[in-house]
């Protein structure tokens, strides 16, 4: 019998333990801003030396979860019983935190990641698990297109190259008119750093993160990728503790420094009847045509 406490992961799937480490340590604080008992249960159930691999926990991942939760909950209130798709779910417990008893939730991740997830979180009628890469369009066929759709992608898109990011976002917007999305980005300088080998500790090298984008590039880039984009909101990571949090808050008021920070992006799109182009930004991807140039913005 497999020991549920032993988890063997490498590469991008192993990052689910990194985010679990940060979220669980926030949950354990008396002044925590994240209520997540399931996260803590899983964290304590896994036999893994989190500190050795990931070092001292920080508040970036739990704050990202809280910001995404707030946006998703607001959307759910306006769309009772609709569908949320969580790409790259890993061991994230967003459904458990946000469940209103009506929402239908699809957790999508690589087969090895879903296999680990199901040792700690069982799927259900309203929270289904799909063993597919986010880049595999097959998961889209599992989504009820008659229902409003919200797609989340926490800690995922930076692990793809830009063409793959463009393709998956455009295909989501074309497949689900009116869809809303939330995802996070990293700046270009940090993406370059990971390509050279970013050591979180001397025992753990983070996987390469090829896709980086500066904050001033996000809006024009997304609008060039799909004519369906109607609104792009850059959401602050909000409160972070300590010197790092202080520097982050100060940096948000200085454009040059703000562009060097990670960001959370909330995108709203037009419904099918509102887009006369019929989603032309995605058709060239499927046709294999040359990629149109995006706006020229200096690094």
C-alpha positions as CSV (number, residue, x, y, z in Angstrom):
1,X,0.0,0.0,0.0
2,X,1.3,3.5,-0.9
3,X,2.2,5.6,2.0
4,X,0.1,8.7,1.7
5,X,2.7,10.7,3.6
6,X,5.4,10.2,1.0
7,X,5.2,12.4,-2.1
8,X,7.7,12.2,-4.8
9,X,7.5,15.0,-7.3
10,X,10.0,16.8,-9.5
11,X,10.0,19.7,-11.9
12,X,6.9,22.0,-12.1
13,X,4.6,19.6,-10.2
14,X,7.0,19.8,-7.2
15,X,6.2,23.5,-6.9
16,X,2.8,22.6,-5.5
17,X,4.7,21.8,-2.3
18,X,6.3,25.2,-2.3
19,X,3.0,27.0,-2.5
20,X,1.5,24.6,0.1
21,X,4.4,25.4,2.5
22,X,3.7,29.2,2.2
23,X,0.0,28.9,2.5
24,X,0.0,26.5,5.5
25,X,2.4,28.7,7.4
26,X,0.2,31.7,6.9
27,X,-2.8,29.7,8.0
28,X,-1.0,28.7,11.3
29,X,-0.5,32.4,12.2
30,X,-2.9,33.8,14.9
31,X,-3.3,36.9,12.7
32,X,-3.7,35.0,9.5
33,X,-5.5,36.6,6.6
34,X,-6.2,33.1,5.0
35,X,-8.7,30.6,6.6
36,X,-7.8,27.2,5.1
37,X,-8.0,24.2,7.4
38,X,-7.8,21.7,4.4
39,X,-4.5,23.2,3.4
40,X,-3.1,22.7,6.9
41,X,-4.4,19.2,7.0
42,X,-2.6,18.3,3.8
43,X,0.6,20.1,4.8
44,X,0.8,18.1,8.0
45,X,-0.1,14.8,6.2
46,X,2.9,14.9,3.9
47,X,6.3,13.7,4.9
48,X,8.5,16.3,3.3
49,X,11.2,18.6,4.5
50,X,9.7,21.9,3.4
51,X,12.2,24.1,5.1
52,X,15.1,22.3,3.5
53,X,13.8,22.8,0.0
54,X,12.0,26.2,0.2
55,X,13.5,27.9,3.2
56,X,11.6,30.4,5.4
57,X,7.9,30.8,4.3
58,X,6.8,34.1,2.9
59,X,3.3,35.6,2.3
60,X,3.3,35.9,-1.5
61,X,1.5,32.6,-2.3
62,X,-1.2,32.9,0.5
63,X,-1.8,36.6,-0.5
64,X,-2.1,35.5,-4.2
65,X,-4.7,32.9,-3.0
66,X,-6.6,35.5,-1.0
67,X,-6.7,38.0,-3.9
68,X,-7.9,35.3,-6.4
69,X,-10.5,34.0,-3.8
70,X,-11.9,37.5,-3.4
71,X,-12.3,38.0,-7.2
72,X,-13.8,34.5,-7.7
73,X,-16.2,34.8,-4.8
74,X,-17.5,38.1,-6.2
75,X,-18.0,36.6,-9.6
76,X,-19.8,33.5,-8.1
77,X,-22.3,35.8,-6.3
78,X,-23.3,37.2,-9.6
79,X,-23.3,33.8,-11.4
80,X,-24.9,31.3,-9.0
81,X,-24.2,27.7,-10.1
82,X,-21.8,28.6,-12.8
83,X,-18.4,27.0,-13.6
84,X,-14.9,27.7,-12.4
85,X,-12.0,26.1,-14.1
86,X,-8.8,25.9,-12.0
87,X,-5.8,25.3,-14.3
88,X,-2.7,23.9,-12.7
89,X,-4.6,23.2,-9.5
90,X,-1.9,21.1,-7.7
91,X,-2.7,21.0,-4.0
92,X,-4.5,24.3,-4.0
93,X,-7.7,24.2,-1.9
94,X,-9.5,27.1,-3.6
95,X,-12.7,25.1,-4.1
96,X,-12.8,24.2,-0.4
97,X,-12.3,27.9,0.6
98,X,-14.8,29.3,-1.9
99,X,-17.5,26.6,-2.2
100,X,-21.0,28.1,-1.9
101,X,-22.8,24.8,-2.3
102,X,-23.8,25.7,-5.9
103,X,-20.6,26.3,-8.0
104,X,-19.3,23.6,-10.4
105,X,-15.6,23.4,-10.3
106,X,-13.1,21.7,-12.6
107,X,-9.5,21.1,-11.4
108,X,-7.1,20.6,-14.3
109,X,-3.5,19.4,-13.9
110,X,-0.9,17.0,-15.2
111,X,-1.7,13.3,-14.5
112,X,1.1,13.0,-11.9
113,X,-0.2,16.1,-10.1
114,X,-3.8,14.9,-10.1
115,X,-2.7,11.5,-8.7
116,X,-1.1,13.3,-5.7
117,X,-4.0,15.6,-5.3
118,X,-6.5,12.7,-5.1
119,X,-4.5,11.1,-2.2
120,X,-5.6,14.1,-0.1
121,X,-8.6,15.7,-1.9
122,X,-11.2,13.4,-3.4
123,X,-13.2,14.7,-6.4
124,X,-16.9,15.1,-6.2
125,X,-20.0,15.7,-8.4
126,X,-19.4,19.5,-8.2
127,X,-15.5,19.4,-8.0
128,X,-14.2,17.3,-10.8
129,X,-10.6,16.4,-11.5
130,X,-9.2,16.4,-15.1
131,X,-5.8,14.8,-15.7
132,X,-4.7,17.0,-18.6
133,X,-2.1,19.7,-19.3
134,X,-3.6,23.2,-19.4
135,X,-2.2,23.2,-23.0
136,X,-4.3,20.2,-24.0
137,X,-7.6,21.6,-25.5
138,X,-9.3,18.3,-24.4
139,X,-10.2,19.8,-21.0
140,X,-12.3,22.5,-22.7
141,X,-14.7,19.8,-23.9
142,X,-15.5,19.0,-20.3
143,X,-16.8,22.5,-19.6
144,X,-20.5,23.3,-19.9
145,X,-20.5,26.0,-22.5
146,X,-24.1,27.0,-21.6
147,X,-22.9,28.1,-18.2
148,X,-20.8,31.3,-17.4
149,X,-17.2,30.4,-17.0
150,X,-14.4,31.7,-14.9
151,X,-10.8,30.4,-15.4
152,X,-8.1,30.7,-12.8
153,X,-4.4,29.9,-13.3
154,X,-2.4,30.6,-10.2
155,X,1.4,30.0,-10.5
156,X,1.1,28.4,-13.9
157,X,1.5,30.5,-17.0
158,X,5.1,31.6,-16.3
159,X,6.2,27.9,-16.8
160,X,5.2,28.1,-20.5
161,X,6.8,30.0,-23.3
162,X,5.1,33.1,-24.7
163,X,3.6,31.4,-27.7
164,X,2.0,28.7,-25.5
165,X,0.6,31.3,-23.2
166,X,-0.8,33.3,-26.1
167,X,-2.4,30.2,-27.6
168,X,-4.0,28.9,-24.4
169,X,-5.4,32.3,-23.4
170,X,-6.8,33.0,-26.9
171,X,-8.3,29.5,-27.1
172,X,-10.0,30.0,-23.8
173,X,-11.5,33.3,-24.8
174,X,-12.7,31.9,-28.1
175,X,-14.1,28.7,-26.6
176,X,-16.0,30.5,-23.8
177,X,-17.3,33.9,-24.9
178,X,-17.7,36.2,-21.9
179,X,-15.2,34.2,-19.8
180,X,-13.3,35.9,-17.0
181,X,-9.8,34.9,-16.1
182,X,-7.4,35.6,-13.3
183,X,-3.7,34.6,-13.4
184,X,-0.4,35.9,-12.1
185,X,2.7,37.1,-14.0
186,X,6.4,37.6,-13.2
187,X,8.5,40.4,-14.6
188,X,11.0,39.8,-17.4
189,X,14.1,40.2,-15.2
190,X,12.9,37.4,-12.9
191,X,12.1,35.1,-15.8
192,X,15.6,35.5,-17.1
193,X,16.9,34.7,-13.6
194,X,15.1,31.4,-13.5
195,X,16.4,30.4,-16.9
196,X,19.9,30.7,-15.5
197,X,19.0,28.6,-12.4
198,X,17.1,30.2,-9.5
199,X,18.1,28.5,-6.3
200,X,15.4,29.0,-3.7
201,X,17.7,27.3,-1.3
202,X,21.0,25.4,-1.8
203,X,18.8,22.2,-1.9
204,X,16.1,23.4,-4.4
205,X,16.4,24.9,-7.9
206,X,13.1,26.3,-9.1
207,X,12.0,25.1,-12.6
208,X,12.6,27.5,-15.5
209,X,9.9,30.2,-16.0
210,X,10.3,31.3,-19.6
211,X,7.3,33.7,-19.7
212,X,8.0,37.0,-18.1
213,X,6.1,40.3,-18.8
214,X,6.5,43.7,-17.3
215,X,3.4,45.4,-15.9
216,X,3.3,48.2,-18.5
217,X,3.2,45.5,-21.2
218,X,0.3,43.5,-19.9
219,X,-2.7,45.5,-21.1
220,X,-1.5,46.1,-24.7
221,X,-0.2,42.6,-25.0
222,X,-3.5,40.9,-24.0
223,X,-5.5,43.2,-26.2
224,X,-3.3,42.3,-29.2
225,X,-3.7,38.6,-28.5
226,X,-7.5,38.7,-28.5
227,X,-10.2,41.1,-29.8
228,X,-12.5,39.7,-27.1
229,X,-10.6,41.4,-24.3
230,X,-12.7,44.2,-22.8
231,X,-11.1,44.9,-19.4
232,X,-7.7,44.2,-17.9
233,X,-7.3,44.9,-14.2
234,X,-3.9,44.7,-12.6
235,X,-4.5,43.6,-9.0
236,X,-2.1,44.4,-6.2
237,X,-0.8,41.5,-4.1
238,X,-2.2,43.5,-1.2
239,X,-0.7,43.2,2.3
240,X,2.6,41.4,2.7
241,X,4.5,41.3,6.0
242,X,7.9,42.6,6.9
243,X,10.5,44.5,4.9
244,X,9.5,42.8,1.7
245,X,5.9,44.0,2.1
246,X,7.1,47.5,2.9
247,X,9.2,47.6,-0.3
248,X,6.4,46.2,-2.4
249,X,4.0,48.8,-1.2
250,X,6.4,51.6,-1.8
251,X,7.3,50.2,-5.2
252,X,3.7,50.3,-6.5
253,X,3.9,54.1,-6.5
254,X,7.0,54.2,-8.7
255,X,6.4,53.1,-12.3
256,X,10.0,51.9,-13.0
257,X,10.0,49.8,-9.8
258,X,6.4,48.7,-10.3
259,X,7.3,47.1,-13.6
260,X,9.9,44.9,-11.7
261,X,7.2,43.3,-9.5
262,X,5.0,40.3,-10.1
263,X,1.3,41.0,-10.7
264,X,-2.1,39.4,-10.6
265,X,-4.2,40.0,-13.7
266,X,-8.0,39.9,-13.9
267,X,-9.4,39.8,-17.5
268,X,-13.0,40.3,-18.7
269,X,-14.0,39.4,-22.2
270,X,-16.9,40.1,-24.5
271,X,-19.6,37.5,-25.3
272,X,-19.9,36.0,-28.7
273,X,-22.5,38.5,-29.9
274,X,-20.2,41.4,-29.0
275,X,-17.2,40.3,-31.0
276,X,-17.7,40.7,-34.8
277,X,-14.3,39.3,-35.5
278,X,-15.4,35.9,-34.1
279,X,-12.2,35.6,-32.1
280,X,-9.8,36.2,-34.9
281,X,-6.9,36.3,-32.5
282,X,-7.1,32.5,-32.0
283,X,-7.8,31.4,-35.6
284,X,-4.3,32.1,-36.8
285,X,-3.0,29.8,-34.0
286,X,-5.0,26.9,-35.3
287,X,-4.2,27.6,-38.9
288,X,-0.5,27.7,-38.3
289,X,-0.1,31.2,-39.8
290,X,2.7,33.5,-38.8
291,X,2.3,35.1,-35.4
292,X,1.3,38.8,-35.7
293,X,3.7,41.1,-34.0
294,X,2.7,42.4,-30.6
295,X,3.2,46.0,-29.6
296,X,6.8,47.0,-29.5
297,X,7.6,47.8,-25.9
298,X,11.2,48.0,-24.6
299,X,12.3,45.7,-21.8
